[in-house]
Structure formats: structure tokens, C-alpha cells
């Protein structure tokens, strides 16, 4: 019988493990498939970075219940965890609970999903046959059957390229040894970047966090040259809500980056649209358009590209997906998260109904559910899986309820500038060090 089969969860990050906790709560069988060699493998790649959401928004309710029954030492609600702390203090203890550990498989990369015995084209009996999940474990391919699938694999392993038109090109791929995608640990990699010419590409919190670290590096190594490439009409657009943001750490981030820009420690190029990268000896030459005119920069030693991520659907070729053609999220939520129209405070909570795909009992959740949209909070993903699990277990009323309250942060992407922000007392004295965070890496 179909309903005797387990539900398969792809990804053992925060949202995947939250899905497991909700299934434990409902007494449902499941298997978690994690491609990494450890829990929260993607999170650990930005483990040095502080999040801008405090613990109270980073812990799933069902997960908390299970952990507290096991005498877990809960962190303080108002503290801001780093990625490493999120994994070590929360995800690892959660994954070690017997109800979850016995159903968890690491180093298990999903390479294909289909319906048993039929391809995507076939309609007959489609909803009555199980899913088959092809999983690469070492040198072998194992096949698991499932009655439903929750894809919480995230987007971290699938970054966007540097080119403004979104295309990956062979020259850029050939330069990967000189390009870091995401958020480098600048303090640990300072010898790679010290006294070099560095170009940081991107305008989100990940790029801002990197620029702040690079500015500190320049204090130690004055010959370090830093270019910051944005596509914004004006750099002020990235300063956000500052002291008006109800996530204070995110507001502080805007205040700090404004100070760095005004100090002229970095060279801001905006709007700069990169069209091509070429290797010139041991350097990179960057071509593009700056303020409507052709422009190029030679002798770039290293690039850091923080231009966001996109979902990997390569293993979903035989699954019927209902994706928005631009955002690449499920169509129902695309208007809620499209960065052309929304700010991060205008995304209302959503659940099973909005996340339904054309393929029955297949769901994409977490950061991957947002497609190419950049701003995602863990609490949103926790609400997604709570609603989906409720629906899967016959609780349609619970699936429709909204059990999520988020801070009002709509000002964070409006480009509001407060001229007095740089002197706001929340920054402390010039000698104080305020740890801030990054954006949407919480998949």
C-alpha cells in the first residue's frame, strides 16, 4: 500500500530537520537524505557569519518540543547565532535524537526522482503509484520508494554567476580558482586577499557582510584595493531601514556599510553591469557598462561573487513542477516574493495550499521554495513544513491556519536614508565592535 511507505525529506538543514520533527510529532515514518557528510553542511560553509534573526526566529516549534523532552540546553531567545552555532547548538542535538537519527542518511545525494514505472508524460494511475528516489551513496545508486517528498535541499550549491544577464560562460567557469561564490571567511583567508585587488559583486546582505570584512582587512593591509560592484542606481539603496528595522542586527548592517562607503575606503561602481570576464595572465579583466558607458577594469586578483542563488531542478526532470517562469518558485507564491515588487516585510506567511506542485504529494520548501528570490527567514520555512505535514496527515484545518508572526521589516529594502544614522547611539563608540549578519543563507 502507498501509505505504508515513508515520506522522504531531501536535505538535513534547518527546514529539512524541522519537517522531520513535525513528522515525529504526527507519528509518521520518514527518511532524511543529506548529500553532505555532516548535518547542516551548507550552513557550515557560512558558519563564521552571524545571522540577523535571533534564536527565537530560528528554532522550529516541534523541534523545540522534542529537544526539551531530551533535556536540551536552549540558547537565549534574543541572542544572534552564527551559522556554526546554529548547527552545533541546535541542528546537531536535534539530529542526534533517536527518532531522527535512525532515519537519517548522510553522504546521500539525490540524482533523480520519478514515479514508479512511469515517466512525466504518463497520466494513468500517476497518483496511485509511489515515488522512486535515486540516491548516489558512494559508488552505488540506491533506489528508495516514498509516498511523498519534501525537497528542502536549498540553493547554496547553485550560485548565480557574476554576469548581469545571468548566464554562466566558459571563461567564468575557467576562473573558478580565482572566484569565491558566497561569503568567504576573510579572516581565515586573509593571506589570499591581503594587498590584492579584490572585486566584490552583489548588493545583498552577503555582499555587504563581505565588504565590511574587507574594509577591516584593508586596515591591516593598506595596499588592499577593494571594488564593490552593484547594479543599483545608487549605493544608498542598500542601506535599508537602519534603526527602523525591527531586526536590529539587519538595521545595524545598513548603518555600518554606509559608514564604510562614506569613508572612501572602497571603490563603489554603480550601476555596473558585468558582461564578460577574461583571464589576463594571473589576473582577471572585467568588462561591462558603468552608467551607460562601456567600462573595464584590469588587474583584478580575486573576485567574490555574492549575487544570490538559484534552485537546482536537474534531478527533478521527471517530476511535474509548477514553477513561475521568472522567479522559479511555485507560481502561487511568486507574486509574494518577487523582488521586483515586494520588500522583505511584505511576504505574508504561506503554507501547503500555496506550495502545491502539479505533482501530487511533492513539495519544495525552505530557501529553494523561493526560487531566485533573495530574502528568506527560517521561521517562514518552519511554517511551510508545519502546514504541509498537517495536510499530509489529514489535518486540513491545521494546514490552513497561520501560526507565524514575523517582525515588520518592509523598510529594509526601500532605500530609506537617515542622515543621522551614522551617529546613532546603537552603534556604540568608534572602538566598539558590533557583529552583524548576512541575508538569505539560511536554507
N, C-alpha and C positions, 0 to 999 in steps of 0.2 A: 504494500500500500504506500502511496505517495507520502502520506502524512506521518509515516513512521520514520521517514528519512530525516537527517539533521538539516538545520539551517546553516549555510556556510557564510562565514564572515571573512572578507578579504582585508587584511591589514590589522596589525596589533598595535595601533597607535591609540590616542585618547578616545576617539569616536568608535573605533572598532571594539575596544575593550568595554566601552560603555554599552554597546549593543549586546555584548556577551553578558554583562551584569544584568541587563533587563531581561534577557532570556533565562538566566538563572532564576531570577525573581518569579518568572512565569512557569518554571519547571520544564522548559523546552530543551531539547538536545541541539547541540551546535558543534561546529568545528571552526577554529580560527586558523587561517593560513597567513603567515607572515613571511615575506620574501627576505627580510633581513636576518642577520644572525643573532639579533637580540631584540628585546621589546623596545618599542619606540625608536627604531633605528633611524627614521627620518628626523625625528625631533632631536636626537643626539647630534646631528650634523649642524644644528644651530644651538647646541647646548650651552654655549657661552653667553647667549643673549638673554636679557631679561624680557619677560612678557609685559605688555601694558595692562593686561587684565589681572586683577588679584586672584588669589586662590578661590574665593567664593564663586567666581565665574568659571573656574577651571576644573571643578570636581563634579562629576555626574551624581545625581541623587541616588540611583540604585547602586552605583559603585561605592558610594559613601556608606550606605547601609551594610553592604557586605563586609567592607573593611572594618567598620566599627564593631561588628559582631566578632571580628578576629582580633580585637584589642589594638587596632591601628592607632598610631600617634598622629592625629590630624594636624596639619600646619595651620597657622593663623590665617583667618579669612582675609585680612587686609594686606597681607604680605604679597610681594610680587616675586613669583618664582622665575628662575632661569629655566631654560629648556632641560638642562641636566637635572635640576631639582624636580621638575615635573615628572621626569622619568624615574629618578631614584626614590623620590619620596611618595609617589602616587602610583605610577603605572607598574613598576616592578612589584610592589606589595600586592597590587590588585591581581597581576598575572600569576602570582605565587599562591593565590587562594586555590585550594584543591578543586573546587567546582570549575575553575577556569583552566588551571594548569594542565589538567588531564585531557583537555580538549584543544590544546594549543600546539601547533606545529610550526617551528622556525625553519629558516632556510627553505621555504616552500613557495616558489614563485609560480603564480598562476599564469599560464601561457595561452589558455583558451577556454571558452565556455560555450556550451551548446545545449540543446535539448536531446535527450537520449534517442538516437536513431533517426533524427530528422534535422534538416538544416533550416536556415532562417526563412526560406521560401515557403515551407510547408505549413498549412493551417490545421489539417486534420489531427485531432487528438493532442494538439500542441499543449494545452493547459493541463492535460492529464498525465503527461509523462515527466519524469524528473529531469532536472538539470544534470549535466555532466561537466565537471570541472577538471581540466587537465592541468596538472601541477608538476613542475620541474623540481625534483628533490635530488640534489647531487647530479648524477649522470642518468637518472631514471625519470620517466614520466609516469606518475601515478594518476589514476582517474577516481575522483570522488563523485558520488551521487548526492543530490540535495533536493529538498522540496522548495527551497527559497534561497536567495542570495542577497547579501548586503555587502556592497562594494564600498569599503572605507579605505581604499588604497592611497588616497591623497593625490597630490600633484607634484610633490617635491622633486621627484626624479625626472620630471619632464619640464625643464625651464624654457622660457621664451628666449629667442636669440637677441642679439644686440640690434639687428637691423629694424628700423622703424616700421617697415612693411610686414614684419612678422615672419619672413622667410629664413629658413636655415640654408646657408650656402656652403659649398665645399671649402672656400677659403676660411670661413669662420670655424668650421669643424676642424680644419688642419691647425688652427691656432689654439686649440683647447688647452694645451700645456701652458699657455700664457694668459688664459682667461679663467676666472673663477666665477661660477654662477651661484647666486645666492648670497650668503652672508659669511664672509671669511672671518676667522678668528685672528684679527690683525695683530693682537698682542703676541700670539704664538707664532705668527708668520712674519714678524717684523723684519727679519733678515731678507725675506723675499721682496718686501716692499720698500725698505729703507733707502732713502736717497735715490729713488727711482722716479720716473714719470708715470703716474698712475691715472687711469681714467675710470671713473665710476659712472655707470649708466643706469638711470632709473630715478623715479620721483616718489616712490612709496616709502613706508617706514623702514623697509630693509635697506634701501639705498641711504636713507638719512642716517640710520644707525652706523653704516659703514663709513660715511663721510665724517661723522663725529669721531670715530676711532682713528681715521686717517689724519684728522686735524691734531689729535693727540700725538700720533706718530711723528708728525712734522715738527712738533715742539722738541722732540728728542733728536730728530734727524732733519735739520733745517733745509737740506738740499732736496728733500722730497717735494716733487711738484704734483699737485692734485688738480685734475679737471673733473668737473661734475657736469655731466650731460643730462639735460632734461628736455622733454618735449612740451613743457608748459609754456604758455605765452609769457608768464612772469614767474620768477622763482618764489615770489610771495605766496603763490597759490599752494605751496606745500607746507606753509606754516601752520595751517589748520586752526582749530578753535583755541589753542593755547590754554589760558587759565579758565576758559569757559567750557572746556571739555570735561564731562563727568567721569572720564577715566583719567585721573590726574597725570599719570605717567605719560600718557599719549600727549596731553597738553604740554607737559614739560619738554617733550621731544621737539615740538614746534618752536618753543622758546629758545632751546639750545641751538637748534640749527640756524635760526635767524641770527643769533649772535656770531656764529662761525662765518656765515655769509657776509655779514657786515664788517667782520674783522679783516676781510680780504685775504685770508689765509689760503683760500681755494679759488680756482678759476671757474666761474659758472658760465656754462654755454647753454643758452636757452632762448628761443626754441631751436634745438639742434636735432635734425632728423638724419640718422646714420643710414647711408645707402650701401656702403661697401667697406670691408676690411681687407687689407693686403699685408702680407709679410714682407718686410724690408730688412734683410739681414737678420739681426736679432731683435728687431723692433716691429711694431705694428703701425701701419699708416691707416688713419681713419678718414674716410670720405663721407661727405654729407652736405646738408643745406642748413646754414645758420641765418636766421632772419631773412629767409627767402633768397639767399645768395649761396652759390657753391663755396664750400669751405672744406679744408682738410687739415689734419694735424699729423705730423711725422714724429718719429722717435718716441712713441708710447711704449713703455717697457711692459706694463701689465694692465689688463682690464678687469674690472669687477662688474659683472652684468647682473643687475637686480631689477629686471623688467617683468617679473611675475612668472607665472607658471600656467600650464595648460593641461587638461586631462589626457591621460593615455587611454585610448579606447582600442588599441591594437589587438588586445586579447578578447574584445567584445564583438568581433566581426559577425558572429553567428547569433548575436542577441539583438532583438528588436528594440532599438532605442528611440526615444522621442526627445531629441535634443534641439535646442534653439540654434539656428544657423550661425549666429554671431557669437553669443555668449558661451555656447556649448554646454550649458546647463540644461536640465529638463525644462521644456517650454513653459510650464506653468509658473516657474519662479523667475524666469529670465527678466520680466519687466520689473521685478522687485529688487534685482541685484545688478542690473546693467549699469556700469559706472558712467555711461554717457548721461544717465538721467537721475541716479539716486546718490545720496550721501549715506555714509555708513550708519546713520541713525534712523534711516527711513525704511530699513528692511524689517518687515514685520515677521514674527515667528511663523513658521510653516511646518507642516508635518507630512504624514503619509499621503494624503489626498493630492498635495502639490507635487510630491516626489514620485508619483506613479509613472512607470515607464510603459511603453507599448507591450513589453514582455511582462506578463503577469508574474508576480512574486519576485521580481528583480528590482532592486533599489540601489541607487548611487547616493551616498551620504557623505557628510563631512566636507572638507575643502573641495573634493572632487565634484560634489554636487553643485558647486558654484561655477564650474567650468573655468572660463578665463577671468571671471570677476575677481578682484583682488582682496576684498575685505571680508574676513570670516572670523567669527568668535566661536570658541569651543562650546560655549553654552548653547549656541544655535544647533550645533551638531548633536549635542546630547538630547535636545528636544526632538530633533528629527528621529533618532533611533527609538526614543521612548514611544513616540506616536506610531512608528512602523511596527514595533514589537506588539503594541496593544492591538493593532489591526490584525496582525498575523495570528494572534491568539484569541480572536473573536470579540475583542473589546472595542467595538466600533465607536461607542460613545467616548471612551477614553482617548481613542486615536484622534478624535476631532477637537478635544479640549486643548487649550493653550496653557501650558504650565511653565511659562518663561517670562521673566521680566529682565529687560536689558537697560542699561543707562542710556539716557538721551544724549547721543553723540553726533547728531546731524550736523553740527557746526564744524565737525572735524575736516570736512573736505570742501568747505565753502570758500576758502581763501581769505577769510576774515583776518585782518591785520590789526593788532593792538599795539600802537607805537610805544606804549609804556610797558609792554610785556617783558622786554629785555631786563627791566629793573624790578620785575615782580618779586615780592619777598619770598615766594615759594622756592625760588632758586637758591636761596641762602647766599652766603658770601662768595666772593670770587674764588676763595680757596676750597670751597666745599665741592664734593664730587657726588653728582646725582646720577644714579644708574637708571637708564631708560631702556626701552624695549623696541622690538620690531613689530611688524604688522601681521601678515596672514600666514605665518609659517606653522600654524598650529593644526596641521592636518593629521 
